[in-house]
Amino acid sequence: MSTIDQSRLLQMRSSILNQNQALQRAAGRGGIDGGAGAVDGSAGAPDFGAAINHALQQVNAQQAKASEISEAYERGDTHDIVSVMIERQKASLGFETTLQVRNKLLSAYRDIMNMPV
């Protein structure tokens, strides 16, 4: 059985905390600029399409990384099953989150389309 590398675990924790802080900053900035921004959409207001595109690219990159590390384990290039499982879980979580966001967006779209004018 392999031992857990503490520095790698701390690095992973730091990465997760950094991603969490970035998400909190993005959510805070979106709430402030979304209601009080300029009428024409200028003045540095966040672009929803660009934010979604960036998030999808990150999920895709995580999926590719998980596939790559899984293939390396299957080839025998690495024996660290813990990192393989963590990367696969991170990719799975990102994919599930993407599906839930999509479902919420579709639900909101349907609600708006069904509103009486």
N, CA, C and O atoms as CSV, one atom per row, in Angstrom:
chain,resi,resn,atom,element,x,y,z
A,1,MET,N,N,0.845,-1.169,0.000
A,1,MET,CA,C,0.000,0.000,0.000
A,1,MET,C,C,0.894,1.237,0.000
A,1,MET,O,O,1.875,1.293,0.741
A,2,SER,N,N,0.564,2.217,-0.816
A,2,SER,CA,C,1.402,3.409,-0.915
A,2,SER,C,C,1.043,4.413,0.181
A,2,SER,O,O,-0.076,4.436,0.694
A,3,THR,N,N,2.026,5.237,0.516
A,3,THR,CA,C,1.803,6.261,1.535
A,3,THR,C,C,1.298,7.537,0.883
A,3,THR,O,O,1.509,7.771,-0.307
A,4,ILE,N,N,0.634,8.348,1.675
A,4,ILE,CA,C,0.108,9.606,1.179
A,4,ILE,C,C,1.181,10.675,1.312
A,4,ILE,O,O,1.722,10.888,2.397
A,5,ASP,N,N,1.483,11.340,0.219
A,5,ASP,CA,C,2.466,12.406,0.212
A,5,ASP,C,C,1.809,13.670,0.759
A,5,ASP,O,O,0.885,14.204,0.145
A,6,GLN,N,N,2.278,14.152,1.909
A,6,GLN,CA,C,1.656,15.288,2.568
A,6,GLN,C,C,1.783,16.562,1.750
A,6,GLN,O,O,0.848,17.361,1.718
A,7,SER,N,N,2.892,16.770,1.102
A,7,SER,CA,C,3.061,17.994,0.312
A,7,SER,C,C,2.091,18.007,-0.859
A,7,SER,O,O,1.554,19.058,-1.209
A,8,ARG,N,N,1.865,16.862,-1.461
A,8,ARG,CA,C,0.915,16.786,-2.570
A,8,ARG,C,C,-0.515,17.020,-2.076
A,8,ARG,O,O,-1.316,17.667,-2.751
A,9,LEU,N,N,-0.820,16.498,-0.915
A,9,LEU,CA,C,-2.134,16.700,-0.321
A,9,LEU,C,C,-2.357,18.172,0.012
A,9,LEU,O,O,-3.442,18.703,-0.227
A,10,LEU,N,N,-1.349,18.829,0.556
A,10,LEU,CA,C,-1.451,20.258,0.865
A,10,LEU,C,C,-1.568,21.089,-0.409
A,10,LEU,O,O,-2.290,22.086,-0.441
A,11,GLN,N,N,-0.869,20.686,-1.441
A,11,GLN,CA,C,-0.948,21.388,-2.719
A,11,GLN,C,C,-2.358,21.257,-3.310
A,11,GLN,O,O,-2.906,22.222,-3.842
A,12,MET,N,N,-2.935,20.063,-3.211
A,12,MET,CA,C,-4.286,19.835,-3.709
A,12,MET,C,C,-5.291,20.667,-2.905
A,12,MET,O,O,-6.220,21.243,-3.472
A,13,ARG,N,N,-5.102,20.725,-1.602
A,13,ARG,CA,C,-5.981,21.519,-0.748
A,13,ARG,C,C,-5.892,22.993,-1.125
A,13,ARG,O,O,-6.907,23.683,-1.217
A,14,SER,N,N,-4.677,23.463,-1.340
A,14,SER,CA,C,-4.463,24.856,-1.735
A,14,SER,C,C,-5.143,25.156,-3.064
A,14,SER,O,O,-5.753,26.211,-3.234
A,15,SER,N,N,-5.033,24.229,-3.996
A,15,SER,CA,C,-5.675,24.403,-5.298
A,15,SER,C,C,-7.191,24.495,-5.167
A,15,SER,O,O,-7.823,25.333,-5.810
A,16,ILE,N,N,-7.767,23.644,-4.344
A,16,ILE,CA,C,-9.214,23.663,-4.128
A,16,ILE,C,C,-9.645,24.967,-3.471
A,16,ILE,O,O,-10.658,25.550,-3.859
A,17,LEU,N,N,-8.886,25.432,-2.482
A,17,LEU,CA,C,-9.208,26.699,-1.819
A,17,LEU,C,C,-9.103,27.873,-2.788
A,17,LEU,O,O,-9.930,28.784,-2.748
A,18,ASN,N,N,-8.096,27.860,-3.656
A,18,ASN,CA,C,-7.951,28.924,-4.646
A,18,ASN,C,C,-9.119,28.939,-5.618
A,18,ASN,O,O,-9.622,30.008,-5.967
A,19,GLN,N,N,-9.558,27.760,-6.060
A,19,GLN,CA,C,-10.707,27.686,-6.964
A,19,GLN,C,C,-11.965,28.173,-6.264
A,19,GLN,O,O,-12.788,28.857,-6.874
A,20,ASN,N,N,-12.123,27.829,-4.995
A,20,ASN,CA,C,-13.282,28.270,-4.232
A,20,ASN,C,C,-13.297,29.792,-4.104
A,20,ASN,O,O,-14.342,30.421,-4.270
A,21,GLN,N,N,-12.137,30.382,-3.811
A,21,GLN,CA,C,-12.056,31.837,-3.701
A,21,GLN,C,C,-12.352,32.503,-5.030
A,21,GLN,O,O,-13.016,33.539,-5.063
A,22,ALA,N,N,-11.873,31.933,-6.124
A,22,ALA,CA,C,-12.144,32.503,-7.447
A,22,ALA,C,C,-13.634,32.457,-7.759
A,22,ALA,O,O,-14.185,33.408,-8.314
A,23,LEU,N,N,-14.284,31.358,-7.403
A,23,LEU,CA,C,-15.727,31.247,-7.624
A,23,LEU,C,C,-16.490,32.246,-6.767
A,23,LEU,O,O,-17.467,32.836,-7.229
A,24,GLN,N,N,-16.060,32.444,-5.531
A,24,GLN,CA,C,-16.727,33.406,-4.662
A,24,GLN,C,C,-16.550,34.822,-5.180
A,24,GLN,O,O,-17.487,35.618,-5.139
A,25,ARG,N,N,-15.345,35.149,-5.673
A,25,ARG,CA,C,-15.118,36.481,-6.241
A,25,ARG,C,C,-15.983,36.687,-7.478
A,25,ARG,O,O,-16.572,37.752,-7.659
A,26,ALA,N,N,-16.057,35.667,-8.327
A,26,ALA,CA,C,-16.861,35.783,-9.541
A,26,ALA,C,C,-18.340,35.938,-9.200
A,26,ALA,O,O,-19.042,36.717,-9.845
A,27,ALA,N,N,-18.816,35.214,-8.206
A,27,ALA,CA,C,-20.220,35.322,-7.808
A,27,ALA,C,C,-20.510,36.683,-7.199
A,27,ALA,O,O,-21.566,37.261,-7.458
A,28,GLY,N,N,-19.606,37.196,-6.407
A,28,GLY,CA,C,-19.787,38.515,-5.793
A,28,GLY,C,C,-19.765,39.618,-6.821
A,28,GLY,O,O,-20.586,40.533,-6.765
A,29,ARG,N,N,-18.839,39.549,-7.764
A,29,ARG,CA,C,-18.745,40.572,-8.798
A,29,ARG,C,C,-19.945,40.516,-9.724
A,29,ARG,O,O,-20.439,41.559,-10.151
A,30,GLY,N,N,-20.430,39.311,-10.046
A,30,GLY,CA,C,-21.596,39.174,-10.922
A,30,GLY,C,C,-22.839,39.755,-10.296
A,30,GLY,O,O,-23.668,40.330,-11.001
A,31,GLY,N,N,-22.996,39.621,-8.971
A,31,GLY,CA,C,-24.169,40.161,-8.294
A,31,GLY,C,C,-24.151,41.673,-8.231
A,31,GLY,O,O,-25.206,42.301,-8.321
A,32,ILE,N,N,-22.982,42.277,-8.079
A,32,ILE,CA,C,-22.892,43.726,-7.979
A,32,ILE,C,C,-23.016,44.369,-9.353
A,32,ILE,O,O,-23.817,45.287,-9.527
A,33,ASP,N,N,-22.247,43.913,-10.326
A,33,ASP,CA,C,-22.254,44.526,-11.642
A,33,ASP,C,C,-23.506,44.188,-12.430
A,33,ASP,O,O,-23.922,44.964,-13.290
A,34,GLY,N,N,-24.118,43.035,-12.149
A,34,GLY,CA,C,-25.282,42.619,-12.912
A,34,GLY,C,C,-26.450,43.561,-12.773
A,34,GLY,O,O,-27.178,43.753,-13.747
A,35,GLY,N,N,-26.673,44.167,-11.609
A,35,GLY,CA,C,-27.818,45.034,-11.431
A,35,GLY,C,C,-27.492,46.494,-11.561
A,35,GLY,O,O,-28.392,47.286,-11.839
A,36,ALA,N,N,-26.242,46.899,-11.374
A,36,ALA,CA,C,-25.909,48.309,-11.360
A,36,ALA,C,C,-24.938,48.682,-12.468
A,36,ALA,O,O,-24.323,49.746,-12.394
A,37,GLY,N,N,-24.778,47.874,-13.464
A,37,GLY,CA,C,-23.843,48.161,-14.537
A,37,GLY,C,C,-24.408,49.168,-15.510
A,37,GLY,O,O,-25.552,49.604,-15.380
A,38,ALA,N,N,-23.606,49.530,-16.475
A,38,ALA,CA,C,-24.042,50.477,-17.486
A,38,ALA,C,C,-25.113,49.846,-18.361
A,38,ALA,O,O,-25.172,48.625,-18.504
A,39,VAL,N,N,-25.953,50.680,-18.941
A,39,VAL,CA,C,-27.061,50.200,-19.748
A,39,VAL,C,C,-26.570,49.511,-21.011
A,39,VAL,O,O,-27.167,48.527,-21.448
A,40,ASP,N,N,-25.495,50.009,-21.604
A,40,ASP,CA,C,-25.010,49.441,-22.852
A,40,ASP,C,C,-24.133,48.208,-22.654
A,40,ASP,O,O,-23.655,47.633,-23.633
A,41,GLY,N,N,-23.912,47.793,-21.409
A,41,GLY,CA,C,-23.148,46.577,-21.133
A,41,GLY,C,C,-21.657,46.827,-21.067
A,41,GLY,O,O,-20.885,45.874,-20.959
A,42,SER,N,N,-21.223,48.083,-21.128
A,42,SER,CA,C,-19.795,48.380,-21.045
A,42,SER,C,C,-19.390,48.533,-19.589
A,42,SER,O,O,-20.075,48.021,-18.703
A,43,ALA,N,N,-18.308,49.216,-19.330
A,43,ALA,CA,C,-17.781,49.487,-17.983
A,43,ALA,C,C,-17.343,48.208,-17.280
A,43,ALA,O,O,-17.467,48.106,-16.060
A,44,GLY,N,N,-16.831,47.229,-18.028
A,44,GLY,CA,C,-16.239,46.053,-17.417
A,44,GLY,C,C,-17.232,45.055,-16.843
A,44,GLY,O,O,-16.859,44.238,-16.001
A,45,ALA,N,N,-18.474,45.100,-17.273
A,45,ALA,CA,C,-19.454,44.135,-16.786
A,45,ALA,C,C,-19.067,42.743,-17.272
A,45,ALA,O,O,-18.623,42.589,-18.409
A,46,PRO,N,N,-19.229,41.730,-16.427
A,46,PRO,CA,C,-18.852,40.376,-16.840
A,46,PRO,C,C,-19.759,39.876,-17.967
A,46,PRO,O,O,-20.961,40.143,-17.982
A,47,ASP,N,N,-19.171,39.163,-18.887
A,47,ASP,CA,C,-19.902,38.612,-20.021
A,47,ASP,C,C,-20.341,37.190,-19.661
A,47,ASP,O,O,-19.506,36.319,-19.414
A,48,PHE,N,N,-21.649,36.964,-19.634
A,48,PHE,CA,C,-22.192,35.669,-19.224
A,48,PHE,C,C,-21.720,34.558,-20.153
A,48,PHE,O,O,-21.326,33.486,-19.694
A,49,GLY,N,N,-21.757,34.810,-21.449
A,49,GLY,CA,C,-21.329,33.804,-22.415
A,49,GLY,C,C,-19.875,33.419,-22.238
A,49,GLY,O,O,-19.515,32.244,-22.324
A,50,ALA,N,N,-19.033,34.428,-21.988
A,50,ALA,CA,C,-17.604,34.154,-21.787
A,50,ALA,C,C,-17.384,33.372,-20.497
A,50,ALA,O,O,-16.529,32.487,-20.443
A,51,ALA,N,N,-18.155,33.697,-19.456
A,51,ALA,CA,C,-18.015,32.977,-18.189
A,51,ALA,C,C,-18.414,31.508,-18.355
A,51,ALA,O,O,-17.735,30.619,-17.843
A,52,ILE,N,N,-19.499,31.258,-19.058
A,52,ILE,CA,C,-19.938,29.876,-19.294
A,52,ILE,C,C,-18.912,29.136,-20.148
A,52,ILE,O,O,-18.577,27.984,-19.873
A,53,ASN,N,N,-18.417,29.810,-21.186
A,53,ASN,CA,C,-17.421,29.197,-22.055
A,53,ASN,C,C,-16.160,28.834,-21.270
A,53,ASN,O,O,-15.602,27.752,-21.454
A,54,HIS,N,N,-15.718,29.726,-20.405
A,54,HIS,CA,C,-14.529,29.465,-19.582
A,54,HIS,C,C,-14.771,28.282,-18.642
A,54,HIS,O,O,-13.903,27.425,-18.477
A,55,ALA,N,N,-15.943,28.244,-18.034
A,55,ALA,CA,C,-16.266,27.140,-17.126
A,55,ALA,C,C,-16.290,25.807,-17.872
A,55,ALA,O,O,-15.795,24.802,-17.363
A,56,LEU,N,N,-16.859,25.795,-19.069
A,56,LEU,CA,C,-16.905,24.565,-19.858
A,56,LEU,C,C,-15.500,24.131,-20.276
A,56,LEU,O,O,-15.206,22.936,-20.313
A,57,GLN,N,N,-14.641,25.086,-20.588
A,57,GLN,CA,C,-13.263,24.748,-20.935
A,57,GLN,C,C,-12.533,24.134,-19.739
A,57,GLN,O,O,-11.743,23.203,-19.897
A,58,GLN,N,N,-12.802,24.661,-18.543
A,58,GLN,CA,C,-12.176,24.101,-17.345
A,58,GLN,C,C,-12.661,22.673,-17.088
A,58,GLN,O,O,-11.870,21.799,-16.733
A,59,VAL,N,N,-13.955,22.442,-17.266
A,59,VAL,CA,C,-14.502,21.093,-17.076
A,59,VAL,C,C,-13.894,20.148,-18.110
A,59,VAL,O,O,-13.534,19.016,-17.786
A,60,ASN,N,N,-13.781,20.610,-19.342
A,60,ASN,CA,C,-13.182,19.784,-20.395
A,60,ASN,C,C,-11.727,19.461,-20.076
A,60,ASN,O,O,-11.282,18.330,-20.272
A,61,ALA,N,N,-10.991,20.446,-19.590
A,61,ALA,CA,C,-9.586,20.220,-19.232
A,61,ALA,C,C,-9.475,19.214,-18.090
A,61,ALA,O,O,-8.581,18.367,-18.093
A,62,GLN,N,N,-10.378,19.303,-17.114
A,62,GLN,CA,C,-10.358,18.361,-15.992
A,62,GLN,C,C,-10.685,16.948,-16.473
A,62,GLN,O,O,-10.082,15.978,-16.013
A,63,GLN,N,N,-11.644,16.833,-17.403
A,63,GLN,CA,C,-11.980,15.519,-17.965
A,63,GLN,C,C,-10.772,14.932,-18.701
A,63,GLN,O,O,-10.475,13.745,-18.567
A,64,ALA,N,N,-10.080,15.769,-19.476
A,64,ALA,CA,C,-8.911,15.301,-20.223
A,64,ALA,C,C,-7.805,14.869,-19.266
A,64,ALA,O,O,-7.145,13.856,-19.493
A,65,LYS,N,N,-7.603,15.641,-18.189
A,65,LYS,CA,C,-6.574,15.300,-17.205
A,65,LYS,C,C,-6.899,13.974,-16.520
A,65,LYS,O,O,-6.013,13.149,-16.297
A,66,ALA,N,N,-8.172,13.776,-16.188
A,66,ALA,CA,C,-8.577,12.525,-15.542
A,66,ALA,C,C,-8.374,11.340,-16.482
A,66,ALA,O,O,-7.921,10.277,-16.059
A,67,SER,N,N,-8.708,11.525,-17.755
A,67,SER,CA,C,-8.504,10.452,-18.729
A,67,SER,C,C,-7.022,10.133,-18.894
A,67,SER,O,O,-6.625,8.971,-18.977
A,68,GLU,N,N,-6.215,11.188,-18.942
A,68,GLU,CA,C,-4.780,11.007,-19.122
A,68,GLU,C,C,-4.153,10.256,-17.953
A,68,GLU,O,O,-3.358,9.338,-18.155
A,69,ILE,N,N,-4.511,10.644,-16.736
A,69,ILE,CA,C,-3.923,9.993,-15.564
A,69,ILE,C,C,-4.466,8.559,-15.416
A,69,ILE,O,O,-3.754,7.677,-14.935
A,70,SER,N,N,-5.718,8.327,-15.825
A,70,SER,CA,C,-6.265,6.966,-15.793
A,70,SER,C,C,-5.527,6.068,-16.777
A,70,SER,O,O,-5.196,4.927,-16.456
A,71,GLU,N,N,-5.272,6.584,-17.972
A,71,GLU,CA,C,-4.547,5.809,-18.973
A,71,GLU,C,C,-3.121,5.527,-18.513
A,71,GLU,O,O,-2.588,4.445,-18.758
A,72,ALA,N,N,-2.503,6.502,-17.845
A,72,ALA,CA,C,-1.146,6.290,-17.333
A,72,ALA,C,C,-1.142,5.183,-16.280
A,72,ALA,O,O,-0.216,4.373,-16.233
A,73,TYR,N,N,-2.167,5.149,-15.442
A,73,TYR,CA,C,-2.257,4.094,-14.434
A,73,TYR,C,C,-2.466,2.732,-15.106
A,73,TYR,O,O,-1.869,1.738,-14.695
A,74,GLU,N,N,-3.313,2.690,-16.139
A,74,GLU,CA,C,-3.576,1.434,-16.835
A,74,GLU,C,C,-2.329,0.917,-17.551
A,74,GLU,O,O,-2.125,-0.293,-17.649
A,75,ARG,N,N,-1.496,1.833,-18.049
A,75,ARG,CA,C,-0.249,1.431,-18.702
A,75,ARG,C,C,0.810,1.008,-17.697
A,75,ARG,O,O,1.786,0.349,-18.057
A,76,GLY,N,N,0.620,1.386,-16.437
A,76,GLY,CA,C,1.607,1.047,-15.412
A,76,GLY,C,C,2.647,2.128,-15.214
A,76,GLY,O,O,3.657,1.905,-14.547
A,77,ASP,N,N,2.408,3.315,-15.793
A,77,ASP,CA,C,3.365,4.412,-15.636
A,77,ASP,C,C,3.345,4.980,-14.225
A,77,ASP,O,O,4.341,5.538,-13.765
A,78,THR,N,N,2.238,4.844,-13.550
A,78,THR,CA,C,2.124,5.326,-12.172
A,78,THR,C,C,1.412,4.269,-11.337
A,78,THR,O,O,0.637,3.465,-11.856
A,79,HIS,N,N,1.686,4.284,-10.049
A,79,HIS,CA,C,1.053,3.333,-9.138
A,79,HIS,C,C,0.240,4.043,-8.075
A,79,HIS,O,O,-0.163,3.431,-7.086
A,80,ASP,N,N,-0.003,5.325,-8.270
A,80,ASP,CA,C,-0.719,6.139,-7.291
A,80,ASP,C,C,-2.221,6.124,-7.598
A,80,ASP,O,O,-2.731,7.018,-8.273
A,81,ILE,N,N,-2.912,5.116,-7.105
A,81,ILE,CA,C,-4.346,4.971,-7.364
A,81,ILE,C,C,-5.145,6.083,-6.704
A,81,ILE,O,O,-6.219,6.443,-7.187
A,82,VAL,N,N,-4.635,6.632,-5.606
A,82,VAL,CA,C,-5.347,7.702,-4.899
A,82,VAL,C,C,-5.473,8.926,-5.793
A,82,VAL,O,O,-6.557,9.501,-5.898
A,83,SER,N,N,-4.388,9.334,-6.437
A,83,SER,CA,C,-4.458,10.509,-7.308
A,83,SER,C,C,-5.348,10.239,-8.516
A,83,SER,O,O,-6.042,11.139,-8.990
A,84,VAL,N,N,-5.331,9.014,-9.013
A,84,VAL,CA,C,-6.200,8.662,-10.134
A,84,VAL,C,C,-7.665,8.815,-9.725
A,84,VAL,O,O,-8.459,9.414,-10.451
A,85,MET,N,N,-8.009,8.279,-8.577
A,85,MET,CA,C,-9.402,8.350,-8.122
A,85,MET,C,C,-9.818,9.781,-7.799
A,85,MET,O,O,-10.955,10.170,-8.066
A,86,ILE,N,N,-8.909,10.569,-7.227
A,86,ILE,CA,C,-9.239,11.966,-6.915
A,86,ILE,C,C,-9.494,12.737,-8.204
A,86,ILE,O,O,-10.465,13.489,-8.291
A,87,GLU,N,N,-8.645,12.564,-9.194
A,87,GLU,CA,C,-8.838,13.275,-10.467
A,87,GLU,C,C,-10.128,12.847,-11.153
A,87,GLU,O,O,-10.828,13.673,-11.738
A,88,ARG,N,N,-10.441,11.561,-11.083
A,88,ARG,CA,C,-11.697,11.088,-11.687
A,88,ARG,C,C,-12.902,11.646,-10.955
A,88,ARG,O,O,-13.904,11.992,-11.581
A,89,GLN,N,N,-12.816,11.738,-9.629
A,89,GLN,CA,C,-13.919,12.303,-8.850
A,89,GLN,C,C,-14.071,13.801,-9.138
A,89,GLN,O,O,-15.193,14.296,-9.247
A,90,LYS,N,N,-12.960,14.520,-9.262
A,90,LYS,CA,C,-13.027,15.935,-9.593
A,90,LYS,C,C,-13.670,16.139,-10.964
A,90,LYS,O,O,-14.487,17.042,-11.143
A,91,ALA,N,N,-13.299,15.299,-11.928
A,91,ALA,CA,C,-13.886,15.392,-13.263
A,91,ALA,C,C,-15.372,15.059,-13.224
A,91,ALA,O,O,-16.178,15.712,-13.888
A,92,SER,N,N,-15.728,14.052,-12.454
A,92,SER,CA,C,-17.129,13.669,-12.326
A,92,SER,C,C,-17.947,14.779,-11.674
A,92,SER,O,O,-19.056,15.085,-12.112
A,93,LEU,N,N,-17.396,15.372,-10.634
A,93,LEU,CA,C,-18.082,16.459,-9.952
A,93,LEU,C,C,-18.268,17.664,-10.873
A,93,LEU,O,O,-19.334,18.280,-10.878
A,94,GLY,N,N,-17.249,17.999,-11.644
A,94,GLY,CA,C,-17.357,19.101,-12.599
A,94,GLY,C,C,-18.416,18.828,-13.647
A,94,GLY,O,O,-19.177,19.724,-14.011
A,95,PHE,N,N,-18.472,17.597,-14.136
A,95,PHE,CA,C,-19.469,17.234,-15.139
A,95,PHE,C,C,-20.877,17.296,-14.560
A,95,PHE,O,O,-21.787,17.828,-15.196
A,96,GLU,N,N,-21.062,16.759,-13.366
A,96,GLU,CA,C,-22.376,16.797,-12.726
A,96,GLU,C,C,-22.819,18.241,-12.462
A,96,GLU,O,O,-23.993,18.572,-12.632
A,97,THR,N,N,-21.889,19.088,-12.052
A,97,THR,CA,C,-22.204,20.493,-11.818
A,97,THR,C,C,-22.630,21.156,-13.118
A,97,THR,O,O,-23.584,21.934,-13.139
A,98,THR,N,N,-21.927,20.850,-14.200
A,98,THR,CA,C,-22.279,21.404,-15.507
A,98,THR,C,C,-23.680,20.975,-15.910
A,98,THR,O,O,-24.455,21.780,-16.428
A,99,LEU,N,N,-24.006,19.720,-15.677
A,99,LEU,CA,C,-25.352,19.245,-16.007
A,99,LEU,C,C,-26.420,19.959,-15.174
A,99,LEU,O,O,-27.479,20.309,-15.696
A,100,GLN,N,N,-26.153,20.172,-13.901
A,100,GLN,CA,C,-27.117,20.846,-13.044
A,100,GLN,C,C,-27.302,22.308,-13.456
A,100,GLN,O,O,-28.422,22.820,-13.442
A,101,VAL,N,N,-26.214,22.975,-13.819
A,101,VAL,CA,C,-26.322,24.361,-14.294
A,101,VAL,C,C,-27.136,24.404,-15.581
A,101,VAL,O,O,-27.992,25.272,-15.750
A,102,ARG,N,N,-26.869,23.475,-16.479
A,102,ARG,CA,C,-27.644,23.412,-17.719
A,102,ARG,C,C,-29.127,23.208,-17.433
A,102,ARG,O,O,-29.976,23.866,-18.033
A,103,ASN,N,N,-29.436,22.299,-16.520
A,103,ASN,CA,C,-30.831,22.035,-16.181
A,103,ASN,C,C,-31.504,23.266,-15.591
A,103,ASN,O,O,-32.656,23.557,-15.914
A,104,LYS,N,N,-30.794,23.992,-14.727
A,104,LYS,CA,C,-31.356,25.214,-14.139
A,104,LYS,C,C,-31.572,26.282,-15.200
A,104,LYS,O,O,-32.586,26.980,-15.180
A,105,LEU,N,N,-30.628,26.415,-16.129
A,105,LEU,CA,C,-30.783,27.394,-17.203
A,105,LEU,C,C,-31.969,27.058,-18.096
A,105,LEU,O,O,-32.732,27.947,-18.474
A,106,LEU,N,N,-32.129,25.795,-18.431
A,106,LEU,CA,C,-33.278,25.390,-19.240
A,106,LEU,C,C,-34.592,25.624,-18.506
A,106,LEU,O,O,-35.577,26.053,-19.109
A,107,SER,N,N,-34.609,25.348,-17.226
A,107,SER,CA,C,-35.807,25.583,-16.429
A,107,SER,C,C,-36.147,27.070,-16.384
A,107,SER,O,O,-37.311,27.447,-16.515
A,108,ALA,N,N,-35.135,27.909,-16.200
A,108,ALA,CA,C,-35.365,29.357,-16.183
A,108,ALA,C,C,-35.858,29.834,-17.546
A,108,ALA,O,O,-36.752,30.677,-17.618
A,109,TYR,N,N,-35.291,29.310,-18.616
A,109,TYR,CA,C,-35.721,29.678,-19.961
A,109,TYR,C,C,-37.182,29.299,-20.179
A,109,TYR,O,O,-37.958,30.090,-20.714
A,110,ARG,N,N,-37.553,28.100,-19.768
A,110,ARG,CA,C,-38.957,27.666,-19.912
A,110,ARG,C,C,-39.903,28.557,-19.088
A,110,ARG,O,O,-40.984,28.922,-19.548
A,111,ASP,N,N,-39.479,28.893,-17.878
A,111,ASP,CA,C,-40.311,29.768,-17.047
A,111,ASP,C,C,-40.504,31.138,-17.696
A,111,ASP,O,O,-41.604,31.691,-17.678
A,112,ILE,N,N,-39.432,31.677,-18.266
A,112,ILE,CA,C,-39.540,32.987,-18.921
A,112,ILE,C,C,-40.413,32.897,-20.162
A,112,ILE,O,O,-41.220,33.788,-20.425
A,113,MET,N,N,-40.255,31.829,-20.919
A,113,MET,CA,C,-41.058,31.677,-22.140
A,113,MET,C,C,-42.539,31.466,-21.825
A,113,MET,O,O,-43.389,31.801,-22.650
A,114,ASN,N,N,-42.865,30.925,-20.666
A,114,ASN,CA,C,-44.250,30.679,-20.299
A,114,ASN,C,C,-44.891,31.869,-19.555
A,114,ASN,O,O,-46.062,31.806,-19.180
A,115,MET,N,N,-44.133,32.933,-19.347
A,115,MET,CA,C,-44.694,34.111,-18.679
A,115,MET,C,C,-45.686,34.810,-19.606
A,115,MET,O,O,-45.443,34.953,-20.804
A,116,PRO,N,N,-46.811,35.244,-19.028
A,116,PRO,CA,C,-47.733,36.023,-19.853
A,116,PRO,C,C,-47.155,37.425,-20.107
A,116,PRO,O,O,-46.540,38.036,-19.233
A,117,VAL,N,N,-47.374,37.899,-21.320
A,117,VAL,CA,C,-46.831,39.216,-21.678
A,117,VAL,C,C,-47.815,40.313,-21.435
A,117,VAL,O,O,-47.512,41.480,-21.685
